[in-house]
Amino acid sequence: MFKALVVQKNEAGETSAAIEEVSEDRLPEGDVTVAVEYSTVNYKDGLCVGSGGGLVRNYPHVPGVDFAGVVESSDDPRFTPGDRVVLNGWRVGEIRWGGYAEKARVKADWLVKLPEAITTRQAMAVGTAGYTSMLSVIALENHGLTPDKGPVLVTGAAGGVGSVATAILANLGYEVAGVTGRPETADYLKSLGVSQIVPRDEINETVKRPLEAETWAGCIDAVGGPMLARVLGQIKYGGSVAAVGLAGGANLPATVIPFLLRGVNLLGIDSVMRPIEDRIEAWNRLATDLPMDKLEAMIQPATLADLPRLGADILKGQVQGRVVVDVRA
């Protein structure tokens, strides 16, 4: 038996989440069984835990789209008991049981061995949000971004993706501007390396002009919607925007003018189905490029019992930094 946060749905279609003792024989099929130590809270987790089930296909369900822990048993030669591993994406926690439990069973292809420099706790302080941030930085670099090109804008800077992206960029020598709608987070953002705070209201609406002054050498955008459309018109010639989220809406009320007249690149960053080679590169880069003292400052510790509240909070944009859930506590 092991402990898990289980989401149930009643005949009226109402969902509820509670900690239960679960038998190991209820785990899904897979090559590797992991003793989970830590998980975290993502927007998708909020949808699965606290909004009528959201992305869940079948009940009862164990959410948690990522986790880190130690291999307990493996039918795949790539992994042996005692290996420290991390999982991000692959629709685990959505259509398959996920990381809000003391045990998980998954396909070996979905796991990455953690670099020696990263603990399982740090891995979930990074989580899918931070891993996505690293993928975004790599994509921007691959399209020519260097610190000498000018400031980089990070939208939703106090959130999970934004916090890690800011810390990485600042550590690599970039000048970072952070967008936030919460003035009380200014000191937090400056501690991560933000040199300029951009109030959300100043950049949250589109304007009639498709092009504005060339301001940003690049951008990591977790908001989407009108803010992304506005940012595209402020990117310097040949610059790029890595689009990683849609907290501000899925519609993009933009024109093609920034692409045609300034050669701007809009880079879609998918973290769910990313090839294993990209995952390994991102985790290796995190081990060297993310200052662990800055990561520690982002952490909000939690347990399984806290997840219904935190799931609701993240849907409201009220979670700062990185939640680290100790599933054993």
FITI-734410 format. One line per 4 residues: number of its first residue (from 1); their letters; for each residue z negated, x, y of C-alpha. Coordinates in steps of 0.05 Angstrom, whole numbers, m for minus. Each point is the difference from the previous one (the first is absolute). Layout:
N
NUM	A	Z/X/Y ~ ...
END
This chain:
329
1	MFKA	0/0/0 ~ 12/22/71 ~ m11/m28/70 ~ 58/m29/40
5	LVVQ	13/m45/60 ~ 38/m59/m30 ~ 39/m51/40 ~ 3/m70/m31
9	KNEA	39/m62/21 ~ m25/m71/m13 ~ 41/m63/m13 ~ 1/m16/74
13	GETS	35/66/14 ~ m62/31/33 ~ m15/73/m16 ~ m66/36/m5
17	AAIE	m20/72/m14 ~ m62/22/m37 ~ m25/61/m38 ~ 3/m11/m75
21	EVSE	m12/39/m64 ~ 68/8/m34 ~ 16/22/m71 ~ 45/61/m6
25	DRLP	47/m38/m47 ~ 21/m43/60 ~ 32/60/34 ~ 76/m3/5
29	EGDV	45/43/m44 ~ 11/71/22 ~ 2/73/m21 ~ m61/24/37
33	TVAV	m70/m28/9 ~ m36/24/63 ~ m74/m1/16 ~ 8/m23/72
37	EYST	m48/31/51 ~ 27/m23/67 ~ 49/m49/30 ~ 14/m22/72
41	VNYK	22/m61/41 ~ 72/m11/21 ~ 34/m60/34 ~ 27/m21/m68
45	DGLC	m70/1/m28 ~ m22/m48/55 ~ 56/m47/m20 ~ m21/2/m73
49	VGSG	m75/m6/11 ~ m8/m44/60 ~ 59/m45/16 ~ 13/m48/m56
53	GGLV	23/54/m48 ~ 58/25/41 ~ 42/45/m45 ~ m35/m16/m65
57	RNYP	44/m28/m56 ~ m51/m14/m55 ~ m74/m16/m4 ~ m52/25/m13
61	HVPG	20/63/39 ~ m30/67/20 ~ 27/23/68 ~ 2/71/28
65	VDFA	68/31/13 ~ m25/71/m7 ~ m55/39/m34 ~ m24/70/m18
69	GVVE	m39/21/m61 ~ m2/40/m63 ~ 44/m9/m62 ~ m41/m29/m57
73	SSDD	54/m3/m53 ~ 75/11/m1 ~ 59/m11/m47 ~ 45/41/46
77	PRFT	0/77/m7 ~ 3/8/76 ~ m72/m22/7 ~ m63/19/m38
81	PGDR	m72/m26/5 ~ m34/29/61 ~ 62/4/44 ~ m13/m25/70
85	VVLN	55/m49/20 ~ 21/m47/56 ~ 44/m62/0 ~ 35/m32/59
89	GWRV	45/m60/m4 ~ 44/m20/m58 ~ m24/m71/14 ~ m66/16/m34
93	GEIR	m52/m46/30 ~ 54/m52/15 ~ 34/m19/m65 ~ m42/45/m44
97	WGGY	m75/11/m2 ~ m20/53/50 ~ m54/46/24 ~ m58/m46/18
101	AEKA	m31/15/m67 ~ m35/56/m38 ~ 60/7/m46 ~ 75/m7/6
105	RVKA	57/7/m49 ~ 69/18/27 ~ 66/34/m17 ~ m3/76/2
109	DWLV	61/1/45 ~ m41/m32/55 ~ m54/53/4 ~ m3/65/40
113	KLPE	m47/56/m16 ~ m43/15/61 ~ 6/68/33 ~ m62/43/m12
117	AITT	m18/m4/74 ~ m7/m76/1 ~ m58/m37/m33 ~ 7/m71/m27
121	RQAM	m41/m25/59 ~ 45/36/50 ~ 61/m27/m37 ~ m22/m71/15
125	AVGT	m19/18/71 ~ 74/18/3 ~ 22/m59/m44 ~ 68/m33/5
129	AGYT	m7/m2/75 ~ m8/75/7 ~ 51/16/m54 ~ 49/m44/38
133	SMLS	m18/38/64 ~ 18/65/m34 ~ 66/m28/m25 ~ 15/m20/72
137	VIAL	m15/69/28 ~ 44/32/m53 ~ 57/m49/16 ~ m5/15/75
141	ENHG	0/74/m14 ~ 61/m7/m45 ~ 36/m33/59 ~ m15/57/47
145	LTPD	m68/m14/30 ~ m39/62/22 ~ m60/7/47 ~ 43/29/55
149	KGPV	43/m63/5 ~ m54/m39/37 ~ m54/m52/m12 ~ m2/m44/m62
153	LVTG	m23/m73/5 ~ m44/m31/m53 ~ m7/m76/3 ~ m60/m34/m30
157	AAGG	m33/67/8 ~ m71/m21/m18 ~ 21/m32/m66 ~ 6/34/m67
161	VGSV	71/26/6 ~ m8/17/74 ~ m65/38/m9 ~ 26/46/m54
165	ATAI	68/9/35 ~ m35/20/64 ~ m44/51/m35 ~ 59/31/m37
169	LANL	45/3/61 ~ m54/30/45 ~ m17/52/m54 ~ 74/20/m3
173	GYEV	1/12/75 ~ 32/m64/24 ~ m20/m35/65 ~ m20/m70/m24
177	AGVT	m2/m65/40 ~ m37/m57/m33 ~ 12/m74/11 ~ m61/m45/m8
181	GRPE	m21/m69/22 ~ m74/18/m8 ~ m24/41/60 ~ m65/15/m37
185	TADY	38/44/m49 ~ 21/50/54 ~ m54/51/m17 ~ 15/m6/m74
189	LKSL	74/12/11 ~ m12/59/46 ~ m45/31/m54 ~ 60/m4/m48
193	GVSQ	45/36/49 ~ 31/m54/45 ~ 14/29/69 ~ 26/m65/31
197	IVPR	m24/m71/m11 ~ 54/m54/9 ~ m29/m70/8 ~ 35/m49/m47
201	DEIN	15/m49/56 ~ 42/52/35 ~ 49/7/m58 ~ m7/m64/m40
205	ETVK	57/m40/31 ~ 74/12/1 ~ 35/8/67 ~ 70/m19/22
209	RPLE	21/73/5 ~ 22/27/m68 ~ m14/71/23 ~ m60/26/39
213	AETW	m20/70/20 ~ 3/50/m58 ~ m74/8/m14 ~ m15/12/m74
217	AGCI	30/53/m46 ~ m19/m43/m59 ~ m44/m57/m22 ~ m39/m24/m61
221	DAVG	m2/m76/7 ~ m47/m44/m40 ~ 10/m62/43 ~ 74/m20/m1
225	GPML	23/m62/39 ~ 9/3/75 ~ m39/65/6 ~ 48/37/m46
229	ARVL	59/m29/39 ~ m30/26/65 ~ m15/69/m29 ~ 72/9/m24
233	GQIK	22/m2/73 ~ m49/54/19 ~ 18/52/m53 ~ 32/64/23
237	YGGS	72/17/m18 ~ 5/13/m75 ~ m72/m19/m13 ~ m26/m42/m57
241	VAAV	m48/m56/m14 ~ m33/m6/m69 ~ m13/m74/m12 ~ m59/m11/m47
245	GLAG	m29/m69/15 ~ 8/m69/30 ~ m68/m19/28 ~ 36/m25/62
249	GANL	52/m40/m38 ~ 60/9/m45 ~ 53/m18/52 ~ 33/56/40
253	PATV	25/m27/67 ~ 39/63/16 ~ 72/21/17 ~ 43/54/m30
257	IPFL	4/37/66 ~ m53/53/m15 ~ 36/17/m64 ~ 69/5/32
261	LRGV	m16/33/67 ~ m59/45/m19 ~ 11/11/m74 ~ m69/m27/m16
265	NLLG	m19/m4/m74 ~ m41/m57/m29 ~ m30/25/m65 ~ m28/m50/m50
269	IDSV	m60/28/m37 ~ m14/m31/m68 ~ m61/24/m37 ~ m2/m50/m58
273	MRPI	59/22/m43 ~ 6/71/26 ~ 27/51/m51 ~ m52/45/m31
277	EDRI	28/63/33 ~ m12/m29/69 ~ m71/m21/m20 ~ m18/70/m24
281	EAWN	28/31/63 ~ m39/m48/44 ~ m66/13/m36 ~ 11/75/2
285	RLAT	14/m4/74 ~ m63/m43/11 ~ m41/55/m32 ~ 23/50/53
289	DLPM	18/m41/61 ~ m56/m51/6 ~ m65/28/28 ~ m55/m24/m48
293	DKLE	m52/m1/55 ~ 43/m49/38 ~ 10/m41/m63 ~ m75/m3/m10
297	AMIQ	m9/m28/70 ~ 46/m58/m18 ~ m38/m23/m61 ~ m35/m67/m4
301	PATL	m38/m2/m67 ~ 0/m65/m40 ~ m13/m30/m68 ~ 33/m54/m42
305	ADLP	m47/m51/31 ~ 27/15/70 ~ 73/m13/m18 ~ 6/m76/15
309	RLGA	m26/13/71 ~ 43/62/10 ~ 61/m35/m28 ~ m7/m53/54
313	DILK	m14/52/54 ~ 62/41/m14 ~ 44/m62/7 ~ m29/m9/69
317	GQVQ	11/73/20 ~ m74/13/3 ~ m5/59/m47 ~ m3/69/32
321	GRVV	18/64/m37 ~ m4/4/m75 ~ m44/m42/m46 ~ m22/37/m63
325	VDVR	m25/m46/m55 ~ m46/30/m52 ~ 15/m47/m58 ~ m60/28/m40
329	A	m52/m17/53
END
